[in-house]
C-alpha cells in the first residue's frame, strides 16, 4: 500500500483521494482503510477492510480511529493524526495490545498516508493496519 501511495504521489506532496483505485491494492484490501478528518486530532473510518472489523468484532465504518487505542494513548494518536494532516507526511506506528486476563499479546503495524479531498484540502488518510496475535475474548 505504501508503494501504491508513493506511485500516485509522484513529485507531489500528497495524492488525491479520487486517484486511489481499490483494484490497485486488491491484494491488501482487507488491511486497508480510509480515514476522514472530523475535528482537530480526530478522524473516523470512511472505509475499512475486514481485518479491522474482525479485530474489533464489528463493522468499524463511522467509528473514530481512537476507538482502537486505549485512553492513555489517545493523546499521542491525536498528535500523530495532526502531523499527517498538517505536515502533510506519512507516518508508521508500531503498536502492542495490553495483555491481561483473556487478552493475549498482540502486535500491530499501522501506516497513515495523507490524501487530498476533491476540494483540495488534506482531510483524508489512506491507511494500512496489520495485527499479529490471537484475539482476546
C-alpha positions as CSV (number, residue, x, y, z in Angstrom):
1,X,0.0,0.0,0.0
2,X,2.9,2.3,0.8
3,X,4.4,1.8,-2.7
4,X,1.0,2.3,-4.3
5,X,0.6,5.6,-2.5
6,X,4.1,6.7,-3.4
7,X,3.5,5.9,-7.1
8,X,0.4,8.1,-7.2
9,X,2.1,10.8,-5.2
10,X,5.0,11.1,-7.6
11,X,6.6,14.5,-7.2
12,X,3.6,16.0,-5.3
13,X,3.4,16.2,-1.6
14,X,0.0,14.4,-1.4
15,X,-2.0,12.4,-4.0
16,X,-5.8,12.9,-4.4
17,X,-8.3,10.5,-2.8
18,X,-10.1,10.3,-6.2
19,X,-6.9,8.7,-7.7
20,X,-7.0,5.7,-5.4
21,X,-8.4,2.7,-7.1
22,X,-9.1,-0.4,-4.9
23,X,-8.1,-2.7,-7.8
24,X,-4.5,-1.4,-7.5
25,X,-4.3,-2.7,-3.9
26,X,-6.7,-5.7,-4.1
27,X,-4.1,-8.0,-2.5
28,X,-4.2,-5.9,0.6
29,X,-7.8,-4.6,0.8
30,X,-8.6,-6.5,4.0
31,X,-5.9,-4.4,5.8
32,X,-6.7,-1.1,4.1
33,X,-8.8,1.8,5.4
34,X,-9.6,5.4,4.6
35,X,-10.0,8.0,7.3
36,X,-11.8,11.3,7.2
37,X,-10.7,14.2,9.4
38,X,-13.7,15.2,11.6
39,X,-12.1,17.6,14.0
40,X,-8.6,18.6,15.2
41,X,-6.8,15.5,16.2
42,X,-9.7,13.2,15.3
43,X,-10.5,11.1,12.2
44,X,-13.2,8.5,11.6
45,X,-13.3,5.4,9.3
46,X,-15.0,6.0,6.0
47,X,-13.9,2.6,4.6
48,X,-12.4,-0.3,6.5
49,X,-11.1,-3.7,5.5
50,X,-12.3,-6.9,7.0
51,X,-9.1,-7.3,9.1
52,X,-10.0,-4.2,11.2
53,X,-13.6,-5.4,11.5
54,X,-12.5,-8.8,12.7
55,X,-10.2,-7.3,15.3
56,X,-13.0,-5.1,16.7
57,X,-15.7,-7.8,16.3
58,X,-18.0,-5.3,14.5
59,X,-18.2,-3.0,11.5
60,X,-15.9,0.0,12.2
61,X,-17.1,2.3,9.4
62,X,-18.0,5.6,11.0
63,X,-16.1,4.9,14.2
64,X,-13.2,7.2,15.3
65,X,-9.7,5.8,14.9
66,X,-9.2,6.4,18.6
67,X,-11.6,3.6,19.4
68,X,-8.7,1.2,18.5
69,X,-6.5,2.8,21.2
70,X,-6.5,2.7,24.9
71,X,-7.5,6.1,26.6
72,X,-3.9,6.6,27.7
73,X,-2.6,6.5,24.1
74,X,-5.2,8.7,22.5
75,X,-3.3,12.0,23.1
76,X,-0.3,10.6,21.2
77,X,-2.6,9.3,18.4
78,X,-4.2,12.8,18.1
79,X,-0.7,14.3,17.7
80,X,0.2,11.8,15.0
81,X,-3.0,12.5,13.1
82,X,-2.3,16.2,13.2
83,X,1.2,15.6,11.9
84,X,-0.1,13.5,9.0
85,X,-2.8,16.1,8.1
86,X,-0.7,19.3,8.7
87,X,2.8,18.4,7.5
88,X,1.5,16.6,5.4
89,X,3.5,13.4,5.7
90,X,3.2,9.6,6.1
91,X,3.6,8.0,9.5
92,X,4.3,4.4,10.6
93,X,3.3,3.2,14.1
94,X,4.2,0.1,15.9
95,X,1.6,-0.9,18.4
96,X,1.0,-3.5,21.1
97,X,-2.2,-4.6,22.8
98,X,-2.5,-4.5,26.5
99,X,-2.0,-8.1,27.9
100,X,-4.3,-9.3,30.6
101,X,-6.8,-11.9,31.6
102,X,-8.4,-13.2,28.3
103,X,-6.3,-10.6,26.5
104,X,-3.3,-12.3,24.8
105,X,-0.3,-10.5,23.4
106,X,-0.9,-8.8,20.0
107,X,1.4,-6.6,17.9
108,X,0.3,-4.4,15.1
109,X,1.8,-2.0,12.5
110,X,-0.2,0.9,11.2
111,X,0.7,3.2,8.3
112,X,-1.0,6.5,7.7
113,X,-0.6,8.4,4.4
114,X,-2.3,11.7,3.7
115,X,-4.7,12.3,0.8
116,X,-6.3,15.4,-0.7
117,X,-10.1,15.5,-0.9
118,X,-11.9,16.6,-4.0
119,X,-11.9,20.1,-2.5
120,X,-8.1,20.1,-2.4
121,X,-7.7,20.0,1.4
122,X,-5.7,17.3,3.1
123,X,-8.6,15.7,5.1
124,X,-8.3,12.0,4.2
125,X,-5.8,9.3,5.1
126,X,-5.1,6.1,3.3
127,X,-4.1,3.6,5.9
128,X,-3.0,0.0,6.5
129,X,-3.3,-1.9,9.7
130,X,-1.9,-5.4,10.2
131,X,-2.1,-7.2,13.5
132,X,-0.4,-10.4,14.6
133,X,-1.5,-12.5,17.5
134,X,-4.6,-14.1,19.0
135,X,-7.8,-12.1,19.6
136,X,-9.0,-11.9,23.2
137,X,-12.5,-12.8,24.3
